[in-house]
Amino acid sequence: MTLNDIALTTIKGDETSFGAYSDKVILVVNVASRCGLAPQYEKLEQLQKTYGDRGFTVLGFPSNQFLQELSSEEKIAEYCSATWGVTFPMFEKTKVNGKSAHPLYTELTKTPDASGKAGKVSWNFEKFVITPSGEVHRFRPTTEPDAPEIVGLIESSLPA
């Protein structure tokens, strides 16, 4: 199985696949509405607005594995829209760790971060940048979405 073969369900219940975004530079992030890092939503949305028309997208995956997400997809969607003005694609609540982890996260967590550490997602707002060539780059939760290493990677991976 490749990343592109992995089935996804949007926050509104529509079926799609990771492959539907394969021509883009993708920033996958596990989000949580009640997390202290939730203000990162603002920077994620800014990246979407800045680079979205150039072949980039943020993909948000709400997860309650750290017990900081709202109870339903409807509440999550309302919170993201009303509080942060989120326009990037959001998906159904997703398990990011453990035996029942979503296949996307089973694959992504094989990628080591800058210090060489792979394995489970450590907290909410862990980020994975996937280039159109399929390269995966991992950034831990405290790395802000607008950090130079993320922005530089996005910019260098977009078409000129």
Summary of the structure (lengths in Angstrom):
residues: 160
radius of gyration: 14.3
end to end distance: 30.6
largest distance: 41.8
contacts: 492
relative contact order: 0.21
helix: 31%
strand: 19%
